[in-house]
Amino acid sequence: MAIQTSKAVTEIKVVNSGSQDVVSEFNLKVTSYDDSDQEGTTIESENSFQLDTTERTSSSDGWVAYASLTQAKLEEWGGEELTQWVSQTTGNQASWINSVINPPAPSQVDKALPF
């Protein structure tokens, strides 16, 4: 019984500036499940990340052509905001999965009348 997690970019938006394809925003989805019951424990969360496009052109330092763009590069550009969101999200997903697999005891239970 182990929790499996994956990340996937689901959408990319670029500045409407012609042929340069300056990435301005992307969506990242985090999916987690327990390998003992993938169907019953799968949970997904998605978030959008804005990128600073100020004065960004194909002659800028660190420019990556759209055709050469990778998920890892987008995650790097997402920076600390993305890292914190992924960490918090995977923690929340793990807590939910664990509560599904090992439900907490109810705070109250029915009891037969003593009379």
Biopython code that builds the backbone (N, CA, C, O; Angstrom):
import numpy as np
from Bio.PDB.StructureBuilder import StructureBuilder

atoms = [
    (1, "MET", "N", (0.848, -1.162, 0.000)),
    (1, "MET", "CA", (0.000, 0.000, 0.000)),
    (1, "MET", "C", (0.901, 1.235, 0.000)),
    (1, "MET", "O", (1.564, 1.542, 0.991)),
    (2, "ALA", "N", (0.908, 1.944, -1.152)),
    (2, "ALA", "CA", (1.734, 3.152, -1.283)),
    (2, "ALA", "C", (1.012, 4.171, -2.150)),
    (2, "ALA", "O", (0.341, 3.826, -3.122)),
    (3, "ILE", "N", (1.164, 5.409, -1.780)),
    (3, "ILE", "CA", (0.529, 6.484, -2.543)),
    (3, "ILE", "C", (1.416, 6.849, -3.726)),
    (3, "ILE", "O", (2.612, 7.099, -3.576)),
    (4, "GLN", "N", (0.807, 6.873, -4.890)),
    (4, "GLN", "CA", (1.480, 7.244, -6.134)),
    (4, "GLN", "C", (0.995, 8.637, -6.545)),
    (4, "GLN", "O", (-0.198, 8.926, -6.457)),
    (5, "THR", "N", (1.903, 9.492, -6.989)),
    (5, "THR", "CA", (1.547, 10.851, -7.387)),
    (5, "THR", "C", (2.178, 11.174, -8.731)),
    (5, "THR", "O", (3.317, 10.796, -9.006)),
    (6, "SER", "N", (1.418, 11.880, -9.566)),
    (6, "SER", "CA", (1.953, 12.343, -10.846)),
    (6, "SER", "C", (1.512, 13.785, -11.086)),
    (6, "SER", "O", (0.528, 14.259, -10.518)),
    (7, "LYS", "N", (2.264, 14.459, -11.939)),
    (7, "LYS", "CA", (1.950, 15.838, -12.314)),
    (7, "LYS", "C", (1.870, 15.890, -13.833)),
    (7, "LYS", "O", (2.613, 15.205, -14.535)),
    (8, "ALA", "N", (0.944, 16.724, -14.329)),
    (8, "ALA", "CA", (0.812, 16.865, -15.775)),
    (8, "ALA", "C", (0.366, 18.283, -16.124)),
    (8, "ALA", "O", (-0.573, 18.813, -15.531)),
    (9, "VAL", "N", (1.046, 18.885, -17.087)),
    (9, "VAL", "CA", (0.604, 20.173, -17.610)),
    (9, "VAL", "C", (-0.598, 19.887, -18.504)),
    (9, "VAL", "O", (-0.529, 19.032, -19.387)),
    (10, "THR", "N", (-1.696, 20.600, -18.278)),
    (10, "THR", "CA", (-2.927, 20.337, -19.025)),
    (10, "THR", "C", (-3.276, 21.441, -20.016)),
    (10, "THR", "O", (-4.093, 21.234, -20.912)),
    (11, "GLU", "N", (-2.660, 22.611, -19.861)),
    (11, "GLU", "CA", (-2.967, 23.721, -20.761)),
    (11, "GLU", "C", (-1.827, 24.728, -20.718)),
    (11, "GLU", "O", (-1.221, 24.954, -19.670)),
    (12, "ILE", "N", (-1.541, 25.331, -21.869)),
    (12, "ILE", "CA", (-0.545, 26.393, -21.966)),
    (12, "ILE", "C", (-1.175, 27.550, -22.724)),
    (12, "ILE", "O", (-1.820, 27.356, -23.754)),
    (13, "LYS", "N", (-0.979, 28.754, -22.203)),
    (13, "LYS", "CA", (-1.425, 29.961, -22.896)),
    (13, "LYS", "C", (-0.198, 30.794, -23.234)),
    (13, "LYS", "O", (0.746, 30.882, -22.449)),
    (14, "VAL", "N", (-0.226, 31.401, -24.410)),
    (14, "VAL", "CA", (0.871, 32.256, -24.843)),
    (14, "VAL", "C", (0.349, 33.658, -25.106)),
    (14, "VAL", "O", (-0.841, 33.859, -25.350)),
    (15, "VAL", "N", (1.260, 34.624, -25.052)),
    (15, "VAL", "CA", (0.918, 36.002, -25.367)),
    (15, "VAL", "C", (0.575, 36.066, -26.852)),
    (15, "VAL", "O", (1.290, 35.505, -27.683)),
    (16, "ASN", "N", (-0.499, 36.738, -27.177)),
    (16, "ASN", "CA", (-0.941, 36.875, -28.563)),
    (16, "ASN", "C", (-0.084, 37.941, -29.243)),
    (16, "ASN", "O", (-0.516, 39.077, -29.443)),
    (17, "SER", "N", (1.161, 37.539, -29.596)),
    (17, "SER", "CA", (2.126, 38.509, -30.123)),
    (17, "SER", "C", (2.739, 38.089, -31.447)),
    (17, "SER", "O", (3.798, 38.595, -31.819)),
    (18, "GLY", "N", (2.122, 37.209, -32.142)),
    (18, "GLY", "CA", (2.688, 36.783, -33.414)),
    (18, "GLY", "C", (3.305, 35.408, -33.307)),
    (18, "GLY", "O", (2.681, 34.477, -32.798)),
    (19, "SER", "N", (4.529, 35.278, -33.784)),
    (19, "SER", "CA", (5.144, 33.960, -33.912)),
    (19, "SER", "C", (6.097, 33.598, -32.779)),
    (19, "SER", "O", (6.729, 32.544, -32.850)),
    (20, "GLN", "N", (6.233, 34.424, -31.733)),
    (20, "GLN", "CA", (7.221, 34.130, -30.693)),
    (20, "GLN", "C", (6.748, 33.133, -29.649)),
    (20, "GLN", "O", (7.584, 32.490, -29.014)),
    (21, "ASP", "N", (5.453, 32.974, -29.444)),
    (21, "ASP", "CA", (4.913, 32.028, -28.465)),
    (21, "ASP", "C", (5.530, 32.199, -27.076)),
    (21, "ASP", "O", (6.136, 31.274, -26.537)),
    (22, "VAL", "N", (5.367, 33.394, -26.508)),
    (22, "VAL", "CA", (5.835, 33.667, -25.158)),
    (22, "VAL", "C", (4.800, 33.097, -24.190)),
    (22, "VAL", "O", (3.662, 33.565, -24.147)),
    (23, "VAL", "N", (5.195, 32.089, -23.417)),
    (23, "VAL", "CA", (4.270, 31.437, -22.488)),
    (23, "VAL", "C", (3.924, 32.410, -21.365)),
    (23, "VAL", "O", (4.806, 32.972, -20.716)),
    (24, "SER", "N", (2.621, 32.597, -21.150)),
    (24, "SER", "CA", (2.167, 33.522, -20.112)),
    (24, "SER", "C", (1.460, 32.809, -18.954)),
    (24, "SER", "O", (1.355, 33.352, -17.854)),
    (25, "GLU", "N", (0.982, 31.602, -19.208)),
    (25, "GLU", "CA", (0.228, 30.886, -18.185)),
    (25, "GLU", "C", (0.197, 29.404, -18.535)),
    (25, "GLU", "O", (0.217, 29.025, -19.706)),
    (26, "PHE", "N", (0.149, 28.571, -17.494)),
    (26, "PHE", "CA", (-0.041, 27.135, -17.723)),
    (26, "PHE", "C", (-0.786, 26.538, -16.544)),
    (26, "PHE", "O", (-0.750, 27.067, -15.433)),
    (27, "ASN", "N", (-1.459, 25.433, -16.803)),
    (27, "ASN", "CA", (-2.175, 24.697, -15.758)),
    (27, "ASN", "C", (-1.420, 23.416, -15.457)),
    (27, "ASN", "O", (-0.913, 22.742, -16.353)),
    (28, "LEU", "N", (-1.358, 23.098, -14.161)),
    (28, "LEU", "CA", (-0.713, 21.868, -13.717)),
    (28, "LEU", "C", (-1.712, 21.066, -12.899)),
    (28, "LEU", "O", (-2.361, 21.597, -11.997)),
    (29, "LYS", "N", (-1.831, 19.778, -13.221)),
    (29, "LYS", "CA", (-2.719, 18.882, -12.482)),
    (29, "LYS", "C", (-1.871, 17.883, -11.698)),
    (29, "LYS", "O", (-0.936, 17.286, -12.231)),
    (30, "VAL", "N", (-2.214, 17.715, -10.428)),
    (30, "VAL", "CA", (-1.565, 16.717, -9.574)),
    (30, "VAL", "C", (-2.591, 15.625, -9.300)),
    (30, "VAL", "O", (-3.704, 15.903, -8.853)),
    (31, "THR", "N", (-2.209, 14.382, -9.572)),
    (31, "THR", "CA", (-3.078, 13.234, -9.361)),
    (31, "THR", "C", (-2.389, 12.275, -8.402)),
    (31, "THR", "O", (-1.213, 11.951, -8.567)),
    (32, "SER", "N", (-3.139, 11.824, -7.393)),
    (32, "SER", "CA", (-2.602, 10.856, -6.434)),
    (32, "SER", "C", (-3.596, 9.720, -6.249)),
    (32, "SER", "O", (-4.802, 9.901, -6.418)),
    (33, "TYR", "N", (-3.079, 8.544, -5.898)),
    (33, "TYR", "CA", (-3.917, 7.387, -5.580)),
    (33, "TYR", "C", (-3.088, 6.396, -4.777)),
    (33, "TYR", "O", (-1.857, 6.432, -4.797)),
    (34, "ASP", "N", (-3.783, 5.511, -4.071)),
    (34, "ASP", "CA", (-3.107, 4.430, -3.378)),
    (34, "ASP", "C", (-3.093, 3.215, -4.300)),
    (34, "ASP", "O", (-4.120, 2.842, -4.866)),
    (35, "ASP", "N", (-1.925, 2.604, -4.444)),
    (35, "ASP", "CA", (-1.815, 1.496, -5.402)),
    (35, "ASP", "C", (-2.586, 0.249, -4.981)),
    (35, "ASP", "O", (-2.691, -0.695, -5.763)),
    (36, "SER", "N", (-3.131, 0.223, -3.759)),
    (36, "SER", "CA", (-3.963, -0.912, -3.350)),
    (36, "SER", "C", (-5.401, -0.772, -3.840)),
    (36, "SER", "O", (-6.142, -1.754, -3.875)),
    (37, "ASP", "N", (-5.803, 0.453, -4.223)),
    (37, "ASP", "CA", (-7.172, 0.702, -4.701)),
    (37, "ASP", "C", (-7.179, 1.983, -5.539)),
    (37, "ASP", "O", (-7.694, 3.017, -5.114)),
    (38, "GLN", "N", (-6.600, 1.891, -6.729)),
    (38, "GLN", "CA", (-6.479, 3.081, -7.570)),
    (38, "GLN", "C", (-7.839, 3.697, -7.888)),
    (38, "GLN", "O", (-8.000, 4.914, -7.802)),
    (39, "GLU", "N", (-8.810, 2.877, -8.252)),
    (39, "GLU", "CA", (-10.123, 3.400, -8.644)),
    (39, "GLU", "C", (-10.816, 4.117, -7.488)),
    (39, "GLU", "O", (-11.441, 5.158, -7.690)),
    (40, "GLY", "N", (-10.711, 3.572, -6.291)),
    (40, "GLY", "CA", (-11.419, 4.140, -5.149)),
    (40, "GLY", "C", (-10.708, 5.286, -4.447)),
    (40, "GLY", "O", (-11.303, 5.971, -3.614)),
    (41, "THR", "N", (-9.431, 5.499, -4.780)),
    (41, "THR", "CA", (-8.679, 6.521, -4.050)),
    (41, "THR", "C", (-8.091, 7.624, -4.932)),
    (41, "THR", "O", (-7.372, 8.485, -4.425)),
    (42, "THR", "N", (-8.372, 7.619, -6.216)),
    (42, "THR", "CA", (-7.796, 8.651, -7.090)),
    (42, "THR", "C", (-8.392, 10.013, -6.769)),
    (42, "THR", "O", (-9.607, 10.171, -6.649)),
    (43, "ILE", "N", (-7.504, 10.992, -6.635)),
    (43, "ILE", "CA", (-7.905, 12.378, -6.383)),
    (43, "ILE", "C", (-7.030, 13.285, -7.242)),
    (43, "ILE", "O", (-5.826, 13.060, -7.373)),
    (44, "GLU", "N", (-7.650, 14.319, -7.830)),
    (44, "GLU", "CA", (-6.940, 15.253, -8.704)),
    (44, "GLU", "C", (-7.165, 16.690, -8.231)),
    (44, "GLU", "O", (-8.231, 17.035, -7.722)),
    (45, "SER", "N", (-6.149, 17.505, -8.410)),
    (45, "SER", "CA", (-6.242, 18.936, -8.137)),
    (45, "SER", "C", (-5.503, 19.660, -9.257)),
    (45, "SER", "O", (-4.470, 19.193, -9.736)),
    (46, "GLU", "N", (-6.044, 20.802, -9.666)),
    (46, "GLU", "CA", (-5.431, 21.551, -10.761)),
    (46, "GLU", "C", (-5.321, 23.015, -10.372)),
    (46, "GLU", "O", (-6.184, 23.558, -9.683)),
    (47, "ASN", "N", (-4.230, 23.650, -10.831)),
    (47, "ASN", "CA", (-4.007, 25.057, -10.538)),
    (47, "ASN", "C", (-3.372, 25.723, -11.746)),
    (47, "ASN", "O", (-2.712, 25.075, -12.558)),
    (48, "SER", "N", (-3.585, 27.028, -11.850)),
    (48, "SER", "CA", (-3.050, 27.827, -12.941)),
    (48, "SER", "C", (-1.889, 28.674, -12.425)),
    (48, "SER", "O", (-1.953, 29.215, -11.321)),
    (49, "PHE", "N", (-0.846, 28.787, -13.212)),
    (49, "PHE", "CA", (0.337, 29.558, -12.829)),
    (49, "PHE", "C", (0.626, 30.613, -13.889)),
    (49, "PHE", "O", (0.768, 30.304, -15.072)),
    (50, "GLN", "N", (0.709, 31.856, -13.445)),
    (50, "GLN", "CA", (0.987, 32.996, -14.322)),
    (50, "GLN", "C", (2.505, 33.203, -14.386)),
    (50, "GLN", "O", (3.198, 33.078, -13.376)),
    (51, "LEU", "N", (3.008, 33.517, -15.570)),
    (51, "LEU", "CA", (4.434, 33.787, -15.737)),
    (51, "LEU", "C", (4.630, 35.247, -16.136)),
    (51, "LEU", "O", (3.817, 35.816, -16.866)),
    (52, "ASP", "N", (5.700, 35.836, -15.658)),
    (52, "ASP", "CA", (6.015, 37.216, -16.009)),
    (52, "ASP", "C", (6.527, 37.253, -17.447)),
    (52, "ASP", "O", (7.528, 36.618, -17.778)),
    (53, "THR", "N", (5.837, 37.996, -18.282)),
    (53, "THR", "CA", (6.223, 38.075, -19.699)),
    (53, "THR", "C", (6.774, 39.450, -20.059)),
    (53, "THR", "O", (6.983, 39.749, -21.235)),
    (54, "THR", "N", (7.008, 40.285, -19.055)),
    (54, "THR", "CA", (7.501, 41.636, -19.297)),
    (54, "THR", "C", (8.810, 41.595, -20.070)),
    (54, "THR", "O", (9.792, 40.997, -19.631)),
    (55, "GLU", "N", (8.805, 42.233, -21.213)),
    (55, "GLU", "CA", (9.990, 42.342, -22.079)),
    (55, "GLU", "C", (10.601, 40.989, -22.452)),
    (55, "GLU", "O", (11.800, 40.910, -22.716)),
    (56, "ARG", "N", (9.812, 39.947, -22.475)),
    (56, "ARG", "CA", (10.289, 38.608, -22.830)),
    (56, "ARG", "C", (10.180, 38.431, -24.342)),
    (56, "ARG", "O", (9.093, 38.552, -24.906)),
    (57, "THR", "N", (11.297, 38.147, -24.992)),
    (57, "THR", "CA", (11.327, 37.904, -26.433)),
    (57, "THR", "C", (12.264, 36.736, -26.715)),
    (57, "THR", "O", (12.909, 36.209, -25.808)),
    (58, "SER", "N", (12.329, 36.344, -27.969)),
    (58, "SER", "CA", (13.200, 35.229, -28.343)),
    (58, "SER", "C", (14.683, 35.566, -28.184)),
    (58, "SER", "O", (15.525, 34.672, -28.273)),
    (59, "SER", "N", (15.015, 36.826, -27.953)),
    (59, "SER", "CA", (16.417, 37.182, -27.720)),
    (59, "SER", "C", (16.730, 37.321, -26.221)),
    (59, "SER", "O", (17.848, 37.688, -25.858)),
    (60, "SER", "N", (15.762, 37.034, -25.359)),
    (60, "SER", "CA", (15.972, 37.112, -23.907)),
    (60, "SER", "C", (16.848, 35.962, -23.428)),
    (60, "SER", "O", (16.845, 34.878, -24.012)),
    (61, "ASP", "N", (17.607, 36.215, -22.347)),
    (61, "ASP", "CA", (18.404, 35.153, -21.725)),
    (61, "ASP", "C", (17.487, 34.024, -21.290)),
    (61, "ASP", "O", (16.402, 34.272, -20.764)),
    (62, "GLY", "N", (17.911, 32.792, -21.502)),
    (62, "GLY", "CA", (17.138, 31.634, -21.075)),
    (62, "GLY", "C", (15.949, 31.312, -21.959)),
    (62, "GLY", "O", (15.122, 30.478, -21.590)),
    (63, "TRP", "N", (15.839, 31.948, -23.111)),
    (63, "TRP", "CA", (14.715, 31.699, -24.012)),
    (63, "TRP", "C", (14.678, 30.239, -24.412)),
    (63, "TRP", "O", (15.707, 29.646, -24.737)),
    (64, "VAL", "N", (13.486, 29.664, -24.386)),
    (64, "VAL", "CA", (13.277, 28.294, -24.850)),
    (64, "VAL", "C", (12.208, 28.354, -25.930)),
    (64, "VAL", "O", (11.104, 28.848, -25.698)),
    (65, "ALA", "N", (12.542, 27.849, -27.114)),
    (65, "ALA", "CA", (11.573, 27.825, -28.210)),
    (65, "ALA", "C", (10.392, 26.948, -27.808)),
    (65, "ALA", "O", (10.560, 25.936, -27.129)),
    (66, "TYR", "N", (9.205, 27.345, -28.232)),
    (66, "TYR", "CA", (7.996, 26.616, -27.848)),
    (66, "TYR", "C", (8.094, 25.129, -28.187)),
    (66, "TYR", "O", (7.676, 24.281, -27.398)),
    (67, "ALA", "N", (8.639, 24.819, -29.342)),
    (67, "ALA", "CA", (8.761, 23.423, -29.782)),
    (67, "ALA", "C", (9.709, 22.621, -28.881)),
    (67, "ALA", "O", (9.647, 21.392, -28.858)),
    (68, "SER", "N", (10.581, 23.307, -28.143)),
    (68, "SER", "CA", (11.540, 22.635, -27.266)),
    (68, "SER", "C", (11.125, 22.676, -25.802)),
    (68, "SER", "O", (11.856, 22.195, -24.936)),
    (69, "LEU", "N", (9.966, 23.241, -25.520)),
    (69, "LEU", "CA", (9.486, 23.393, -24.158)),
    (69, "LEU", "C", (9.184, 22.036, -23.535)),
    (69, "LEU", "O", (8.660, 21.145, -24.205)),
    (70, "THR", "N", (9.513, 21.877, -22.254)),
    (70, "THR", "CA", (9.231, 20.636, -21.524)),
    (70, "THR", "C", (8.417, 20.947, -20.269)),
    (70, "THR", "O", (8.379, 22.087, -19.807)),
    (71, "GLN", "N", (7.780, 19.937, -19.736)),
    (71, "GLN", "CA", (7.054, 20.107, -18.484)),
    (71, "GLN", "C", (8.014, 20.529, -17.379)),
    (71, "GLN", "O", (7.679, 21.385, -16.560)),
    (72, "ALA", "N", (9.195, 19.940, -17.350)),
    (72, "ALA", "CA", (10.183, 20.291, -16.318)),
    (72, "ALA", "C", (10.544, 21.770, -16.384)),
    (72, "ALA", "O", (10.700, 22.412, -15.345)),
    (73, "LYS", "N", (10.677, 22.314, -17.579)),
    (73, "LYS", "CA", (11.006, 23.730, -17.732)),
    (73, "LYS", "C", (9.860, 24.597, -17.222)),
    (73, "LYS", "O", (10.103, 25.593, -16.540)),
    (74, "LEU", "N", (8.614, 24.239, -17.539)),
    (74, "LEU", "CA", (7.470, 25.006, -17.034)),
    (74, "LEU", "C", (7.432, 24.958, -15.503)),
    (74, "LEU", "O", (7.188, 25.975, -14.853)),
    (75, "GLU", "N", (7.673, 23.785, -14.935)),
    (75, "GLU", "CA", (7.684, 23.665, -13.478)),
    (75, "GLU", "C", (8.791, 24.536, -12.879)),
    (75, "GLU", "O", (8.597, 25.157, -11.834)),
    (76, "GLU", "N", (9.931, 24.581, -13.531)),
    (76, "GLU", "CA", (11.027, 25.450, -13.069)),
    (76, "GLU", "C", (10.580, 26.912, -13.115)),
    (76, "GLU", "O", (10.819, 27.664, -12.170)),
    (77, "TRP", "N", (9.943, 27.310, -14.196)),
    (77, "TRP", "CA", (9.470, 28.688, -14.320)),
    (77, "TRP", "C", (8.384, 29.006, -13.288)),
    (77, "TRP", "O", (8.235, 30.158, -12.880)),
    (78, "GLY", "N", (7.630, 27.995, -12.869)),
    (78, "GLY", "CA", (6.594, 28.202, -11.862)),
    (78, "GLY", "C", (7.166, 28.573, -10.501)),
    (78, "GLY", "O", (6.470, 29.164, -9.676)),
    (79, "GLY", "N", (8.421, 28.234, -10.263)),
    (79, "GLY", "CA", (9.151, 28.659, -9.083)),
    (79, "GLY", "C", (8.583, 28.177, -7.763)),
    (79, "GLY", "O", (7.946, 27.128, -7.671)),
    (80, "GLU", "N", (8.840, 28.987, -6.741)),
    (80, "GLU", "CA", (8.464, 28.648, -5.367)),
    (80, "GLU", "C", (6.955, 28.514, -5.205)),
    (80, "GLU", "O", (6.488, 27.674, -4.436)),
    (81, "GLU", "N", (6.189, 29.334, -5.920)),
    (81, "GLU", "CA", (4.720, 29.246, -5.836)),
    (81, "GLU", "C", (4.254, 27.849, -6.249)),
    (81, "GLU", "O", (3.424, 27.240, -5.573)),
    (82, "LEU", "N", (4.783, 27.355, -7.345)),
    (82, "LEU", "CA", (4.412, 26.020, -7.827)),
    (82, "LEU", "C", (4.894, 24.949, -6.849)),
    (82, "LEU", "O", (4.142, 24.030, -6.520)),
    (83, "THR", "N", (6.127, 25.056, -6.387)),
    (83, "THR", "CA", (6.687, 24.073, -5.461)),
    (83, "THR", "C", (5.839, 23.973, -4.195)),
    (83, "THR", "O", (5.537, 22.874, -3.730)),
    (84, "GLN", "N", (5.456, 25.122, -3.641)),
    (84, "GLN", "CA", (4.641, 25.125, -2.425)),
    (84, "GLN", "C", (3.258, 24.543, -2.690)),
    (84, "GLN", "O", (2.736, 23.784, -1.874)),
    (85, "TRP", "N", (2.661, 24.895, -3.826)),
    (85, "TRP", "CA", (1.331, 24.376, -4.143)),
    (85, "TRP", "C", (1.369, 22.855, -4.297)),
    (85, "TRP", "O", (0.501, 22.157, -3.774)),
    (86, "VAL", "N", (2.364, 22.346, -5.009)),
    (86, "VAL", "CA", (2.473, 20.896, -5.205)),
    (86, "VAL", "C", (2.673, 20.199, -3.854)),
    (86, "VAL", "O", (2.050, 19.171, -3.590)),
    (87, "SER", "N", (3.525, 20.744, -3.016)),
    (87, "SER", "CA", (3.774, 20.139, -1.710)),
    (87, "SER", "C", (2.508, 20.124, -0.852)),
    (87, "SER", "O", (2.178, 19.102, -0.251)),
    (88, "GLN", "N", (1.812, 21.234, -0.795)),
    (88, "GLN", "CA", (0.578, 21.304, -0.004)),
    (88, "GLN", "C", (-0.491, 20.386, -0.591)),
    (88, "GLN", "O", (-1.192, 19.694, 0.146)),
    (89, "THR", "N", (-0.613, 20.381, -1.901)),
    (89, "THR", "CA", (-1.627, 19.565, -2.569)),
    (89, "THR", "C", (-1.374, 18.082, -2.365)),
    (89, "THR", "O", (-2.303, 17.339, -2.049)),
    (90, "THR", "N", (-0.140, 17.638, -2.538)),
    (90, "THR", "CA", (0.144, 16.211, -2.348)),
    (90, "THR", "C", (-0.066, 15.807, -0.892)),
    (90, "THR", "O", (-0.509, 14.691, -0.621)),
    (91, "GLY", "N", (0.246, 16.696, 0.043)),
    (91, "GLY", "CA", (-0.024, 16.406, 1.457)),
    (91, "GLY", "C", (-1.508, 16.266, 1.736)),
    (91, "GLY", "O", (-1.934, 15.342, 2.429)),
    (92, "ASN", "N", (-2.305, 17.198, 1.186)),
    (92, "ASN", "CA", (-3.765, 17.127, 1.361)),
    (92, "ASN", "C", (-4.334, 15.880, 0.702)),
    (92, "ASN", "O", (-5.215, 15.228, 1.263)),
    (93, "GLN", "N", (-3.838, 15.544, -0.483)),
    (93, "GLN", "CA", (-4.318, 14.353, -1.175)),
    (93, "GLN", "C", (-3.976, 13.093, -0.386)),
    (93, "GLN", "O", (-4.799, 12.183, -0.279)),
    (94, "ALA", "N", (-2.771, 13.039, 0.164)),
    (94, "ALA", "CA", (-2.370, 11.867, 0.955)),
    (94, "ALA", "C", (-3.259, 11.721, 2.189)),
    (94, "ALA", "O", (-3.654, 10.610, 2.541)),
    (95, "SER", "N", (-3.572, 12.826, 2.838)),
    (95, "SER", "CA", (-4.460, 12.768, 4.012)),
    (95, "SER", "C", (-5.832, 12.235, 3.633)),
    (95, "SER", "O", (-6.400, 11.402, 4.340)),
    (96, "TRP", "N", (-6.363, 12.718, 2.515)),
    (96, "TRP", "CA", (-7.679, 12.255, 2.060)),
    (96, "TRP", "C", (-7.635, 10.769, 1.727)),
    (96, "TRP", "O", (-8.523, 10.016, 2.128)),
    (97, "ILE", "N", (-6.610, 10.343, 0.998)),
    (97, "ILE", "CA", (-6.478, 8.927, 0.619)),
    (97, "ILE", "C", (-6.392, 8.061, 1.868)),
    (97, "ILE", "O", (-7.050, 7.024, 1.951)),
    (98, "ASN", "N", (-5.587, 8.477, 2.839)),
    (98, "ASN", "CA", (-5.463, 7.700, 4.082)),
    (98, "ASN", "C", (-6.780, 7.626, 4.827)),
    (98, "ASN", "O", (-7.074, 6.605, 5.447)),
    (99, "SER", "N", (-7.590, 8.690, 4.782)),
    (99, "SER", "CA", (-8.891, 8.648, 5.463)),
    (99, "SER", "C", (-9.878, 7.737, 4.737)),
    (99, "SER", "O", (-10.792, 7.190, 5.354)),
    (100, "VAL", "N", (-9.693, 7.573, 3.420)),
    (100, "VAL", "CA", (-10.546, 6.652, 2.665)),
    (100, "VAL", "C", (-10.152, 5.209, 2.983)),
    (100, "VAL", "O", (-11.017, 4.357, 3.182)),
    (101, "ILE", "N", (-8.863, 4.943, 3.030)),
    (101, "ILE", "CA", (-8.379, 3.585, 3.281)),
    (101, "ILE", "C", (-8.586, 3.183, 4.741)),
    (101, "ILE", "O", (-8.972, 2.048, 5.025)),
    (102, "ASN", "N", (-8.335, 4.098, 5.653)),
    (102, "ASN", "CA", (-8.474, 3.850, 7.090)),
    (102, "ASN", "C", (-9.390, 4.922, 7.667)),
    (102, "ASN", "O", (-8.914, 5.876, 8.282)),
    (103, "PRO", "N", (-10.699, 4.775, 7.476)),
    (103, "PRO", "CA", (-11.620, 5.819, 7.948)),
    (103, "PRO", "C", (-11.485, 6.027, 9.454)),
    (103, "PRO", "O", (-11.313, 5.070, 10.209)),
    (104, "PRO", "N", (-11.562, 7.277, 9.879)),
    (104, "PRO", "CA", (-11.480, 7.529, 11.321)),
    (104, "PRO", "C", (-12.713, 6.979, 12.026)),
    (104, "PRO", "O", (-13.787, 6.869, 11.433)),
    (105, "ALA", "N", (-12.546, 6.640, 13.281)),
    (105, "ALA", "CA", (-13.674, 6.155, 14.073)),
    (105, "ALA", "C", (-14.678, 7.295, 14.244)),
    (105, "ALA", "O", (-14.283, 8.440, 14.459)),
    (106, "PRO", "N", (-15.970, 6.990, 14.150)),
    (106, "PRO", "CA", (-16.970, 8.046, 14.326)),
    (106, "PRO", "C", (-16.929, 8.580, 15.759)),
    (106, "PRO", "O", (-16.599, 7.855, 16.698)),
    (107, "SER", "N", (-17.269, 9.860, 15.908)),
    (107, "SER", "CA", (-17.236, 10.463, 17.238)),
    (107, "SER", "C", (-18.413, 9.996, 18.096)),
    (107, "SER", "O", (-18.364, 10.094, 19.322)),
    (108, "GLN", "N", (-19.471, 9.489, 17.456)),
    (108, "GLN", "CA", (-20.638, 8.966, 18.183)),
    (108, "GLN", "C", (-21.110, 7.683, 17.505)),
    (108, "GLN", "O", (-20.956, 7.513, 16.296)),
    (109, "VAL", "N", (-21.674, 6.805, 18.282)),
    (109, "VAL", "CA", (-22.241, 5.559, 17.751)),
    (109, "VAL", "C", (-23.600, 5.327, 18.395)),
    (109, "VAL", "O", (-23.850, 5.793, 19.507)),
    (110, "ASP", "N", (-24.483, 4.607, 17.700)),
    (110, "ASP", "CA", (-25.765, 4.241, 18.261)),
    (110, "ASP", "C", (-25.555, 3.185, 19.350)),
    (110, "ASP", "O", (-24.655, 2.350, 19.257)),
    (111, "LYS", "N", (-26.373, 3.237, 20.347)),
    (111, "LYS", "CA", (-26.274, 2.282, 21.437)),
    (111, "LYS", "C", (-27.683, 1.787, 21.737)),
    (111, "LYS", "O", (-28.633, 2.571, 21.729)),
    (112, "ALA", "N", (-27.824, 0.491, 22.000)),
    (112, "ALA", "CA", (-29.127, -0.072, 22.345)),
    (112, "ALA", "C", (-29.627, 0.560, 23.640)),
    (112, "ALA", "O", (-28.852, 0.838, 24.555)),
    (113, "LEU", "N", (-30.910, 0.774, 23.694)),
    (113, "LEU", "CA", (-31.502, 1.330, 24.922)),
    (113, "LEU", "C", (-31.277, 0.363, 26.075)),
    (113, "LEU", "O", (-31.366, -0.848, 25.875)),
    (114, "PRO", "N", (-30.990, 0.857, 27.270)),
    (114, "PRO", "CA", (-30.748, -0.028, 28.412)),
    (114, "PRO", "C", (-32.041, -0.532, 29.049)),
    (114, "PRO", "O", (-31.985, -1.251, 30.046)),
    (115, "PHE", "N", (-33.174, -0.186, 28.514)),
    (115, "PHE", "CA", (-34.449, -0.617, 29.122)),
    (115, "PHE", "C", (-35.332, -1.240, 28.084)),
    (115, "PHE", "O", (-36.445, -1.665, 28.395)),
]
sb = StructureBuilder()
sb.init_structure("model")
sb.init_model(0)
sb.init_chain("A")
sb.init_seg("    ")
for serial, (resi, resn, name, xyz) in enumerate(atoms, 1):
    if name == "N":
        sb.init_residue(resn, " ", resi, " ")
    sb.init_atom(name, np.array(xyz, "f"), 0.0, 1.0, " ", f" {name:<3s}", serial, name[0])
structure = sb.get_structure()
